[in-house]
Amino acid sequence: MNVLIIGSGAREHVFCWKIKQSSGCDSLYVAPGNAGTNKIATNLDINISNFQEIKKILIIKEIGLLIIGPEIPLINGLVDFIKQQPELKEILVIGPSISGAMLEGSKDFSKDFMFKHKIPTASYKTFNANTLDDGIDYLETIPPPYVLKADGPAAGKGVLILENLPQAKEELSNMLIHNKFGDSGNKVVVEGFLKGIELSCFVLFDGKSYITLPSAKDYKRIGEGDTGLNTGGMGSISPVPFADREFLKKIDAKIIKPTIKGIIKDKLDYVGFIFIGIIKVENEPFVIEYNVRMGDPETQVVLPRIKNDFLELMVKTANGKLNSVKLEIEKMAYANVVAVSNGYPEQYEKGKIISGLEIENDSIIFHAGTKNESENIITNGGRVLSVVSRADSFDLALKKSYQNIKPIKFEGKHYRKDLGFDL
């Protein structure tokens, strides 16, 4: 089978790495990919927002399975487009249609979904430019910290948590009037603050049945001690030490099952990964957000723990046959440390030569913002690469990742040195 993976991040590099291990894979393509995927697959330099261009590639390369990594093509309707093309009807696709992608495409939609299906989450109200004054009044009625979320997708950076009421009012105005997050901030969800510790749950859904993948914990803030701006993610670990069997059972009963039932009841056209951001508050799970794809940096520690043939798993998902799958999970712990460019998550530098990429000791590098230029690999994004290690415990795995990230050099390299501090 010929496989095409859409995307250019570390998540897509992990997909490639797992599928490459399958004897069922004939030719493997990534669009547009990065310097890491370029070593194990064929990168295709195409614009993933141009659906006609994707259609052409699907036909020319005789693709049997398409995996859509990032959220934007899903939210923009790539799956719907493919289903409407008679020439593409035989292609298996991993990813939801627009109706399902709204769980990530609109925070307001997803909060309404949660309330409708009685899924535990924080209280909220939604405001737009016309109701800004109501939003400011609402802020005065709730206790700090104030949680402001851009309604649309913002690459993990559209959430502000503010202690100061005047600052919260100012930022609400910046989002709604001054387009701080562009069109994604045309509506803003103001949420009640939940105090607890977070984890990421992943579900694979075939439209009827689901299986739960290993959970992970990621670190979103740029600075040590979870300080500074939100990023797409600075590191991750799996399994999660505080998510014991009893707590995972609560997540399944109170969150995963109602989510699946809600998707089916609301007739959301959905096949693929469901990411559920969870916060543990006094031993009870609450949903922070849904994503409609695998998370990054969590994919880097979740997929290596899956022993099953990953291509076979994807084919069974696309064919609605997940009920025949018995998931096999490795017990070893995995830890991921992310190296980022100077200035990230705001304006960052590109084009810096990377050296020191030869590592060992049960570690692997997954590329993200990298590309090949002449004989060099250079930086090409905010998050540059992930160093992932395995060991008997998350702290030993982290120790290996920290040892192996040190020799990697590029100008302006930054990484969190305190991952696991809260565990």
C-alpha positions as a Markdown table, in Angstrom:
| # | Residue | x | y | z |
|---|---|---|---|---|
| 1 | Met | 0.0 | 0.0 | 0.0 |
| 2 | Asn | 1.2 | 3.5 | -0.8 |
| 3 | Val | 0.7 | 6.0 | 2.1 |
| 4 | Leu | 0.6 | 9.8 | 2.1 |
| 5 | Ile | 1.0 | 11.8 | 5.4 |
| 6 | Ile | 0.0 | 15.4 | 5.4 |
| 7 | Gly | 2.0 | 17.7 | 7.6 |
| 8 | Ser | 5.6 | 18.9 | 8.4 |
| 9 | Gly | 6.0 | 18.5 | 12.2 |
| 10 | Ala | 7.5 | 16.0 | 14.6 |
| 11 | Arg | 4.0 | 14.3 | 14.8 |
| 12 | Glu | 4.3 | 13.5 | 11.1 |
| 13 | His | 7.9 | 12.3 | 11.5 |
| 14 | Val | 6.7 | 9.9 | 14.2 |
| 15 | Phe | 3.9 | 8.6 | 11.8 |
| 16 | Cys | 6.5 | 8.0 | 9.1 |
| 17 | Trp | 8.8 | 6.2 | 11.6 |
| 18 | Lys | 6.0 | 3.9 | 12.7 |
| 19 | Ile | 4.6 | 3.2 | 9.3 |
| 20 | Lys | 8.1 | 2.5 | 7.9 |
| 21 | Gln | 8.3 | -0.4 | 10.3 |
| 22 | Ser | 5.3 | -2.1 | 8.6 |
| 23 | Ser | 5.8 | -4.7 | 5.9 |
| 24 | Gly | 2.5 | -3.6 | 4.4 |
| 25 | Cys | 3.9 | -0.2 | 3.3 |
| 26 | Asp | 5.2 | 0.0 | -0.3 |
| 27 | Ser | 5.9 | 3.7 | -0.9 |
| 28 | Leu | 5.7 | 6.4 | 1.8 |
| 29 | Tyr | 5.2 | 10.1 | 1.1 |
| 30 | Val | 5.0 | 13.2 | 3.3 |
| 31 | Ala | 3.7 | 16.6 | 2.2 |
| 32 | Pro | 5.6 | 18.8 | 2.8 |
| 33 | Gly | 7.6 | 16.9 | 5.4 |
| 34 | Asn | 10.9 | 18.0 | 7.0 |
| 35 | Ala | 14.6 | 17.0 | 7.0 |
| 36 | Gly | 13.8 | 14.0 | 9.3 |
| 37 | Thr | 11.0 | 12.6 | 7.1 |
| 38 | Asn | 13.2 | 13.1 | 4.1 |
| 39 | Lys | 15.5 | 10.4 | 5.4 |
| 40 | Ile | 12.8 | 7.7 | 5.6 |
| 41 | Ala | 10.1 | 8.8 | 3.1 |
| 42 | Thr | 9.7 | 10.9 | 0.0 |
| 43 | Asn | 8.9 | 14.6 | 0.8 |
| 44 | Leu | 6.5 | 16.3 | -1.6 |
| 45 | Asp | 6.8 | 20.0 | -1.9 |
| 46 | Ile | 3.1 | 20.9 | -2.2 |
| 47 | Asn | 0.8 | 23.5 | -0.6 |
| 48 | Ile | -1.4 | 21.5 | 1.8 |
| 49 | Ser | -4.1 | 24.2 | 1.6 |
| 50 | Asn | -4.5 | 23.5 | -2.2 |
| 51 | Phe | -6.9 | 20.6 | -2.3 |
| 52 | Gln | -6.6 | 20.2 | -6.1 |
| 53 | Glu | -2.9 | 19.8 | -5.7 |
| 54 | Ile | -3.4 | 17.1 | -3.1 |
| 55 | Lys | -6.0 | 15.3 | -5.3 |
| 56 | Lys | -3.4 | 15.3 | -8.2 |
| 57 | Ile | -0.8 | 13.7 | -5.9 |
| 58 | Leu | -3.2 | 11.1 | -4.5 |
| 59 | Ile | -3.9 | 10.0 | -8.1 |
| 60 | Ile | -0.4 | 10.1 | -9.5 |
| 61 | Lys | 1.2 | 8.3 | -6.5 |
| 62 | Glu | -1.7 | 5.8 | -6.4 |
| 63 | Ile | -2.2 | 6.4 | -2.7 |
| 64 | Gly | -4.2 | 3.8 | -0.7 |
| 65 | Leu | -4.1 | 5.5 | 2.7 |
| 66 | Leu | -4.1 | 9.2 | 3.6 |
| 67 | Ile | -3.3 | 10.4 | 7.1 |
| 68 | Ile | -4.0 | 14.1 | 7.8 |
| 69 | Gly | -1.7 | 15.2 | 10.6 |
| 70 | Pro | -2.5 | 18.9 | 11.4 |
| 71 | Glu | -5.9 | 20.5 | 12.2 |
| 72 | Ile | -6.1 | 23.2 | 9.6 |
| 73 | Pro | -6.7 | 21.0 | 6.5 |
| 74 | Leu | -9.4 | 19.1 | 8.5 |
| 75 | Ile | -11.1 | 22.3 | 9.7 |
| 76 | Asn | -11.0 | 23.6 | 6.1 |
| 77 | Gly | -12.7 | 20.5 | 4.8 |
| 78 | Leu | -10.0 | 18.3 | 3.1 |
| 79 | Val | -11.9 | 15.1 | 4.1 |
| 80 | Asp | -15.2 | 16.4 | 2.7 |
| 81 | Phe | -13.4 | 17.4 | -0.5 |
| 82 | Ile | -11.9 | 13.9 | -1.0 |
| 83 | Lys | -15.3 | 12.2 | -0.3 |
| 84 | Gln | -16.8 | 14.4 | -3.1 |
| 85 | Gln | -14.3 | 13.2 | -5.7 |
| 86 | Pro | -15.4 | 10.0 | -7.6 |
| 87 | Glu | -11.8 | 9.3 | -8.6 |
| 88 | Leu | -10.7 | 9.2 | -4.9 |
| 89 | Lys | -13.5 | 7.0 | -3.5 |
| 90 | Glu | -11.2 | 4.0 | -2.9 |
| 91 | Ile | -8.7 | 5.9 | -0.8 |
| 92 | Leu | -8.8 | 5.3 | 3.0 |
| 93 | Val | -8.7 | 8.5 | 5.0 |
| 94 | Ile | -7.7 | 9.1 | 8.7 |
| 95 | Gly | -9.3 | 12.4 | 9.8 |
| 96 | Pro | -12.8 | 13.8 | 10.5 |
| 97 | Ser | -15.0 | 15.8 | 8.1 |
| 98 | Ile | -15.8 | 19.5 | 8.8 |
| 99 | Ser | -18.7 | 18.6 | 11.2 |
| 100 | Gly | -16.3 | 16.6 | 13.4 |
| 101 | Ala | -13.4 | 19.0 | 13.1 |
| 102 | Met | -15.6 | 21.7 | 14.7 |
| 103 | Leu | -14.7 | 20.1 | 18.0 |
| 104 | Glu | -11.3 | 21.8 | 17.6 |
| 105 | Gly | -12.3 | 24.4 | 15.0 |
| 106 | Ser | -14.5 | 26.3 | 17.4 |
| 107 | Lys | -14.1 | 26.4 | 21.2 |
| 108 | Asp | -17.7 | 27.7 | 21.5 |
| 109 | Phe | -18.9 | 24.7 | 19.5 |
| 110 | Ser | -16.9 | 22.2 | 21.7 |
| 111 | Lys | -18.1 | 23.8 | 25.0 |
| 112 | Asp | -21.7 | 23.6 | 23.8 |
| 113 | Phe | -21.1 | 20.0 | 22.8 |
| 114 | Met | -19.7 | 19.2 | 26.3 |
| 115 | Phe | -22.6 | 20.9 | 28.1 |
| 116 | Lys | -25.2 | 19.2 | 25.9 |
| 117 | His | -23.7 | 15.8 | 26.5 |
| 118 | Lys | -23.0 | 16.4 | 30.3 |
| 119 | Ile | -19.3 | 16.1 | 29.9 |
| 120 | Pro | -17.5 | 17.7 | 32.9 |
| 121 | Thr | -15.8 | 21.0 | 31.9 |
| 122 | Ala | -15.4 | 24.6 | 33.2 |
| 123 | Ser | -18.3 | 27.1 | 33.1 |
| 124 | Tyr | -18.0 | 29.5 | 30.2 |
| 125 | Lys | -19.6 | 32.4 | 28.2 |
| 126 | Thr | -18.7 | 33.4 | 24.6 |
| 127 | Phe | -18.4 | 37.0 | 23.4 |
| 128 | Asn | -17.7 | 38.8 | 20.1 |
| 129 | Ala | -16.9 | 42.4 | 19.1 |
| 130 | Asn | -20.5 | 43.4 | 19.4 |
| 131 | Thr | -20.8 | 42.0 | 22.9 |
| 132 | Leu | -17.4 | 43.2 | 24.2 |
| 133 | Asp | -19.1 | 45.3 | 26.9 |
| 134 | Asp | -21.0 | 42.3 | 28.2 |
| 135 | Gly | -17.7 | 40.4 | 28.2 |
| 136 | Ile | -16.0 | 43.0 | 30.3 |
| 137 | Asp | -19.0 | 43.0 | 32.7 |
| 138 | Tyr | -18.8 | 39.2 | 32.9 |
| 139 | Leu | -15.1 | 39.3 | 33.9 |
| 140 | Glu | -16.1 | 41.5 | 36.9 |
| 141 | Thr | -18.4 | 38.8 | 38.1 |
| 142 | Ile | -15.9 | 35.9 | 38.2 |
| 143 | Pro | -12.9 | 35.3 | 40.4 |
| 144 | Pro | -9.3 | 35.3 | 39.0 |
| 145 | Pro | -7.4 | 33.8 | 37.2 |
| 146 | Tyr | -9.2 | 34.7 | 34.0 |
| 147 | Val | -9.1 | 32.3 | 31.1 |
| 148 | Leu | -9.5 | 33.7 | 27.6 |
| 149 | Lys | -9.6 | 31.4 | 24.6 |
| 150 | Ala | -9.7 | 32.4 | 21.0 |
| 151 | Asp | -12.6 | 30.5 | 19.5 |
| 152 | Gly | -10.7 | 29.3 | 16.4 |
| 153 | Pro | -7.4 | 27.4 | 16.0 |
| 154 | Ala | -4.3 | 29.3 | 17.0 |
| 155 | Ala | -1.5 | 26.6 | 17.0 |
| 156 | Gly | -1.8 | 26.0 | 20.8 |
| 157 | Lys | -1.1 | 29.7 | 21.5 |
| 158 | Gly | -4.6 | 31.2 | 21.6 |
| 159 | Val | -5.2 | 30.7 | 25.4 |
| 160 | Leu | -4.4 | 33.5 | 27.9 |
| 161 | Ile | -4.5 | 32.9 | 31.7 |
| 162 | Leu | -4.4 | 36.2 | 33.5 |
| 163 | Glu | -4.4 | 37.1 | 37.3 |
| 164 | Asn | -5.1 | 40.8 | 36.8 |
| 165 | Leu | -8.7 | 42.0 | 36.0 |
| 166 | Pro | -7.6 | 45.2 | 34.1 |
| 167 | Gln | -5.2 | 43.2 | 32.1 |
| 168 | Ala | -7.9 | 40.6 | 31.4 |
| 169 | Lys | -10.2 | 43.4 | 30.1 |
| 170 | Glu | -7.5 | 44.8 | 28.0 |
| 171 | Glu | -6.6 | 41.4 | 26.4 |
| 172 | Leu | -10.3 | 40.7 | 25.7 |
| 173 | Ser | -10.4 | 44.0 | 23.8 |
| 174 | Asn | -7.1 | 43.1 | 22.0 |
| 175 | Met | -8.6 | 39.8 | 20.9 |
| 176 | Leu | -12.0 | 41.0 | 19.8 |
| 177 | Ile | -11.2 | 44.5 | 18.5 |
| 178 | His | -7.5 | 44.5 | 17.6 |
| 179 | Asn | -7.4 | 41.0 | 16.1 |
| 180 | Lys | -4.6 | 39.7 | 18.4 |
| 181 | Phe | -5.2 | 36.2 | 17.1 |
| 182 | Gly | -6.6 | 37.2 | 13.7 |
| 183 | Asp | -9.8 | 35.6 | 12.6 |
| 184 | Ser | -9.4 | 32.9 | 15.3 |
| 185 | Gly | -10.2 | 35.5 | 17.8 |
| 186 | Asn | -13.5 | 36.8 | 16.2 |
| 187 | Lys | -15.2 | 35.1 | 19.2 |
| 188 | Val | -13.6 | 34.6 | 22.6 |
| 189 | Val | -14.6 | 32.0 | 25.2 |
| 190 | Val | -14.2 | 33.2 | 28.8 |
| 191 | Glu | -13.9 | 30.2 | 31.1 |
| 192 | Gly | -13.9 | 29.6 | 34.8 |
| 193 | Phe | -10.4 | 28.6 | 36.0 |
| 194 | Leu | -9.8 | 25.0 | 37.0 |
| 195 | Lys | -6.9 | 24.3 | 39.4 |
| 196 | Gly | -5.3 | 21.0 | 39.0 |
| 197 | Ile | -2.7 | 19.0 | 37.0 |
| 198 | Glu | -3.2 | 18.3 | 33.3 |
| 199 | Leu | -2.8 | 15.2 | 31.1 |
| 200 | Ser | -3.6 | 14.4 | 27.4 |
| 201 | Cys | -5.8 | 11.4 | 26.5 |
| 202 | Phe | -6.0 | 10.0 | 23.0 |
| 203 | Val | -8.8 | 7.9 | 21.4 |
| 204 | Leu | -8.8 | 6.2 | 18.0 |
| 205 | Phe | -12.4 | 6.2 | 16.6 |
| 206 | Asp | -13.6 | 4.4 | 13.5 |
| 207 | Gly | -17.1 | 5.9 | 13.4 |
| 208 | Lys | -18.6 | 3.2 | 15.6 |
| 209 | Ser | -16.0 | 1.7 | 17.9 |
| 210 | Tyr | -13.0 | 3.2 | 19.8 |
| 211 | Ile | -9.8 | 2.2 | 21.5 |
| 212 | Thr | -8.0 | 4.3 | 24.0 |
| 213 | Leu | -4.3 | 5.0 | 23.3 |
| 214 | Pro | -1.7 | 5.6 | 26.1 |
| 215 | Ser | -2.1 | 9.0 | 27.9 |
| 216 | Ala | 0.7 | 11.6 | 28.1 |
| 217 | Lys | 1.5 | 14.8 | 29.9 |
| 218 | Asp | 2.9 | 17.8 | 28.1 |
| 219 | Tyr | 4.4 | 21.1 | 29.1 |
| 220 | Lys | 3.0 | 24.1 | 27.2 |
| 221 | Arg | 4.7 | 27.1 | 28.8 |
| 222 | Ile | 8.0 | 28.4 | 27.3 |
| 223 | Gly | 9.7 | 29.0 | 30.7 |
| 224 | Glu | 10.8 | 26.9 | 33.6 |
| 225 | Gly | 8.2 | 26.3 | 36.4 |
| 226 | Asp | 5.4 | 26.6 | 33.8 |
| 227 | Thr | 6.0 | 30.4 | 33.3 |
| 228 | Gly | 5.8 | 32.6 | 30.3 |
| 229 | Leu | 3.8 | 32.3 | 27.1 |
| 230 | Asn | 1.9 | 29.3 | 25.9 |
| 231 | Thr | 3.6 | 27.3 | 23.1 |
| 232 | Gly | 2.6 | 24.3 | 21.0 |
| 233 | Gly | 4.4 | 22.2 | 23.6 |
| 234 | Met | 8.0 | 22.1 | 25.1 |
| 235 | Gly | 8.1 | 18.4 | 26.1 |
| 236 | Ser | 6.1 | 15.4 | 27.2 |
| 237 | Ile | 6.2 | 12.1 | 29.1 |
| 238 | Ser | 4.2 | 8.8 | 29.0 |
| 239 | Pro | 2.8 | 7.0 | 30.9 |
| 240 | Val | 1.5 | 9.7 | 33.3 |
| 241 | Pro | 2.4 | 8.8 | 37.0 |
| 242 | Phe | -0.7 | 10.4 | 38.6 |
| 243 | Ala | -3.1 | 8.7 | 36.2 |
| 244 | Asp | -3.6 | 5.4 | 38.0 |
| 245 | Arg | -6.1 | 2.7 | 36.8 |
| 246 | Glu | -8.9 | 4.1 | 39.0 |
| 247 | Phe | -8.5 | 7.6 | 37.5 |
| 248 | Leu | -8.3 | 6.3 | 33.9 |
| 249 | Lys | -11.6 | 4.4 | 34.5 |
| 250 | Lys | -13.2 | 7.7 | 35.6 |
| 251 | Ile | -11.9 | 9.3 | 32.4 |
| 252 | Asp | -13.4 | 6.5 | 30.3 |
| 253 | Ala | -16.8 | 6.6 | 32.1 |
| 254 | Lys | -17.3 | 10.3 | 32.5 |
| 255 | Ile | -15.5 | 11.7 | 29.5 |
| 256 | Ile | -14.6 | 9.3 | 26.7 |
| 257 | Lys | -17.8 | 7.3 | 26.5 |
| 258 | Pro | -20.1 | 10.4 | 26.6 |
| 259 | Thr | -17.8 | 12.0 | 23.9 |
| 260 | Ile | -18.2 | 9.0 | 21.6 |
| 261 | Lys | -21.9 | 8.8 | 22.2 |
| 262 | Gly | -22.2 | 12.5 | 21.6 |
| 263 | Ile | -20.3 | 12.3 | 18.3 |
| 264 | Ile | -22.6 | 9.5 | 17.1 |
| 265 | Lys | -25.8 | 11.1 | 18.4 |
| 266 | Asp | -25.0 | 14.5 | 16.8 |
| 267 | Lys | -24.1 | 12.7 | 13.5 |
| 268 | Leu | -20.6 | 14.2 | 13.4 |
| 269 | Asp | -18.8 | 12.6 | 10.5 |
| 270 | Tyr | -15.7 | 11.3 | 12.4 |
| 271 | Val | -12.9 | 8.8 | 11.7 |
| 272 | Gly | -9.5 | 9.3 | 13.3 |
| 273 | Phe | -7.8 | 10.5 | 16.4 |
| 274 | Ile | -9.6 | 12.4 | 19.2 |
| 275 | Phe | -7.3 | 14.3 | 21.6 |
| 276 | Ile | -8.9 | 15.1 | 24.9 |
| 277 | Gly | -7.1 | 17.6 | 27.2 |
| 278 | Ile | -8.0 | 16.7 | 30.8 |
| 279 | Ile | -7.3 | 18.4 | 34.1 |
| 280 | Lys | -7.4 | 16.4 | 37.3 |
| 281 | Val | -9.2 | 18.5 | 40.0 |
| 282 | Glu | -9.4 | 16.8 | 43.4 |
| 283 | Asn | -9.3 | 13.3 | 41.7 |
| 284 | Glu | -12.0 | 14.2 | 39.2 |
| 285 | Pro | -11.4 | 14.6 | 35.5 |
| 286 | Phe | -12.6 | 17.7 | 33.6 |
| 287 | Val | -12.2 | 18.5 | 29.9 |
| 288 | Ile | -10.1 | 21.5 | 29.0 |
| 289 | Glu | -10.3 | 21.1 | 25.2 |
| 290 | Tyr | -10.7 | 18.7 | 22.3 |
| 291 | Asn | -8.3 | 18.4 | 19.3 |
| 292 | Val | -9.2 | 16.4 | 16.3 |
| 293 | Arg | -5.8 | 14.9 | 15.6 |
| 294 | Met | -2.8 | 13.6 | 17.5 |
| 295 | Gly | -1.1 | 16.1 | 19.8 |
| 296 | Asp | 2.4 | 17.3 | 19.4 |
| 297 | Pro | 4.6 | 16.9 | 21.5 |
| 298 | Glu | 2.6 | 13.9 | 22.9 |
| 299 | Thr | 2.7 | 11.8 | 19.7 |
| 300 | Gln | 6.5 | 11.5 | 20.2 |
| 301 | Val | 6.0 | 9.5 | 23.5 |
| 302 | Val | 2.6 | 7.8 | 22.8 |
| 303 | Leu | 3.2 | 6.1 | 19.4 |
| 304 | Pro | 6.5 | 4.5 | 20.4 |
| 305 | Arg | 4.7 | 2.7 | 23.2 |
| 306 | Ile | 2.2 | 1.1 | 20.7 |
| 307 | Lys | 3.5 | -2.4 | 19.7 |
| 308 | Asn | 0.8 | -3.0 | 17.1 |
| 309 | Asp | 1.6 | -2.7 | 13.4 |
| 310 | Phe | 0.7 | 1.0 | 13.0 |
| 311 | Leu | -0.3 | 0.8 | 9.3 |
| 312 | Glu | -2.6 | -2.1 | 10.0 |
| 313 | Leu | -4.1 | -0.1 | 12.9 |
| 314 | Met | -4.8 | 2.8 | 10.5 |
| 315 | Val | -6.3 | 0.6 | 7.9 |
| 316 | Lys | -8.6 | -1.1 | 10.4 |
| 317 | Thr | -9.7 | 2.4 | 11.7 |
| 318 | Ala | -10.5 | 3.7 | 8.2 |
| 319 | Asn | -12.4 | 0.5 | 7.4 |
| 320 | Gly | -14.5 | 0.6 | 10.6 |
| 321 | Lys | -13.0 | -2.6 | 12.1 |
| 322 | Leu | -11.4 | -1.3 | 15.4 |
| 323 | Asn | -13.5 | -3.8 | 17.3 |
| 324 | Ser | -11.2 | -6.5 | 16.1 |
| 325 | Val | -8.0 | -4.8 | 17.5 |
| 326 | Lys | -6.3 | -5.7 | 20.7 |
| 327 | Leu | -4.0 | -2.9 | 21.5 |
| 328 | Glu | -0.5 | -3.9 | 22.8 |
| 329 | Ile | 1.3 | -1.3 | 24.9 |
| 330 | Glu | 4.9 | -1.2 | 26.0 |
| 331 | Lys | 5.4 | -0.6 | 29.7 |
| 332 | Met | 8.6 | 1.4 | 29.4 |
| 333 | Ala | 8.5 | 5.1 | 30.0 |
| 334 | Tyr | 9.2 | 7.7 | 27.3 |
| 335 | Ala | 10.2 | 11.3 | 27.7 |
| 336 | Asn | 10.4 | 14.0 | 25.0 |
| 337 | Val | 12.4 | 17.3 | 25.3 |
| 338 | Val | 11.7 | 19.9 | 22.6 |
| 339 | Ala | 14.4 | 22.3 | 21.3 |
| 340 | Val | 13.0 | 25.6 | 19.9 |
| 341 | Ser | 14.3 | 28.6 | 18.0 |
| 342 | Asn | 15.3 | 31.8 | 19.7 |
| 343 | Gly | 12.2 | 34.1 | 20.1 |
| 344 | Tyr | 9.6 | 31.3 | 20.0 |
| 345 | Pro | 6.6 | 31.3 | 20.5 |
| 346 | Glu | 6.7 | 34.9 | 19.1 |
| 347 | Gln | 8.9 | 36.1 | 16.3 |
| 348 | Tyr | 11.6 | 33.5 | 15.9 |
| 349 | Glu | 14.7 | 33.0 | 13.7 |
| 350 | Lys | 15.1 | 30.5 | 10.9 |
| 351 | Gly | 18.0 | 29.3 | 8.7 |
| 352 | Lys | 20.4 | 28.3 | 11.5 |
| 353 | Ile | 22.7 | 25.3 | 10.7 |
| 354 | Ile | 22.0 | 22.3 | 13.0 |
| 355 | Ser | 24.9 | 20.0 | 14.1 |
| 356 | Gly | 25.3 | 17.1 | 16.6 |
| 357 | Leu | 22.4 | 15.1 | 15.3 |
| 358 | Glu | 24.1 | 11.7 | 15.8 |
| 359 | Ile | 22.8 | 10.4 | 19.1 |
| 360 | Glu | 22.5 | 7.0 | 20.9 |
| 361 | Asn | 21.4 | 5.6 | 24.3 |
| 362 | Asp | 17.8 | 4.5 | 23.5 |
| 363 | Ser | 17.1 | 8.0 | 22.1 |
| 364 | Ile | 15.7 | 9.1 | 18.8 |
| 365 | Ile | 15.4 | 12.6 | 17.2 |
| 366 | Phe | 12.1 | 13.5 | 15.6 |
| 367 | His | 12.4 | 16.6 | 13.4 |
| 368 | Ala | 9.8 | 19.4 | 13.3 |
| 369 | Gly | 11.0 | 22.8 | 12.0 |
| 370 | Thr | 13.9 | 21.6 | 9.9 |
| 371 | Lys | 14.8 | 21.4 | 6.2 |
| 372 | Asn | 17.6 | 20.4 | 4.0 |
| 373 | Glu | 19.7 | 23.1 | 2.4 |
| 374 | Ser | 22.8 | 22.1 | 0.3 |
| 375 | Glu | 24.7 | 19.7 | 2.6 |
| 376 | Asn | 23.2 | 21.1 | 5.8 |
| 377 | Ile | 20.1 | 20.6 | 7.9 |
| 378 | Ile | 18.8 | 24.1 | 9.0 |
| 379 | Thr | 16.1 | 25.4 | 11.3 |
| 380 | Asn | 12.8 | 26.2 | 9.6 |
| 381 | Gly | 10.3 | 26.7 | 12.4 |
| 382 | Gly | 9.7 | 27.6 | 16.0 |
| 383 | Arg | 9.8 | 24.1 | 17.4 |
| 384 | Val | 12.9 | 22.6 | 15.8 |
| 385 | Leu | 13.1 | 19.0 | 17.0 |
| 386 | Ser | 12.3 | 16.5 | 19.8 |
| 387 | Val | 14.7 | 14.2 | 21.6 |
| 388 | Val | 12.8 | 11.2 | 22.8 |
| 389 | Ser | 14.2 | 8.5 | 25.2 |
| 390 | Arg | 13.0 | 5.3 | 26.8 |
| 391 | Ala | 13.8 | 4.0 | 30.3 |
| 392 | Asp | 12.2 | 2.2 | 33.2 |
| 393 | Ser | 10.8 | 5.5 | 34.6 |
| 394 | Phe | 10.0 | 8.9 | 33.2 |
| 395 | Asp | 12.8 | 10.6 | 35.2 |
| 396 | Leu | 15.4 | 8.2 | 33.9 |
| 397 | Ala | 14.0 | 8.7 | 30.4 |
| 398 | Leu | 14.2 | 12.5 | 30.9 |
| 399 | Lys | 17.8 | 12.2 | 32.0 |
| 400 | Lys | 18.7 | 10.4 | 28.8 |
| 401 | Ser | 16.9 | 13.0 | 26.7 |
| 402 | Tyr | 18.7 | 15.8 | 28.5 |
| 403 | Gln | 22.0 | 14.1 | 27.9 |
| 404 | Asn | 21.4 | 13.7 | 24.2 |
| 405 | Ile | 19.9 | 17.2 | 23.5 |
| 406 | Lys | 23.1 | 18.9 | 24.8 |
| 407 | Pro | 25.4 | 18.1 | 21.9 |
| 408 | Ile | 22.8 | 19.3 | 19.4 |
| 409 | Lys | 23.8 | 22.8 | 18.3 |
| 410 | Phe | 22.1 | 25.6 | 16.5 |
| 411 | Glu | 22.3 | 29.3 | 17.1 |
| 412 | Gly | 19.6 | 30.4 | 19.6 |
| 413 | Lys | 18.7 | 26.9 | 20.8 |
| 414 | His | 16.4 | 26.9 | 23.8 |
| 415 | Tyr | 14.8 | 24.0 | 25.8 |
| 416 | Arg | 13.0 | 23.6 | 29.1 |
| 417 | Lys | 15.4 | 22.1 | 31.7 |
| 418 | Asp | 12.8 | 21.3 | 34.3 |
| 419 | Leu | 10.4 | 18.9 | 32.7 |
| 420 | Gly | 8.8 | 16.6 | 35.2 |
| 421 | Phe | 9.3 | 19.1 | 38.0 |
| 422 | Asp | 5.6 | 18.8 | 39.0 |
| 423 | Leu | 5.6 | 15.0 | 39.3 |
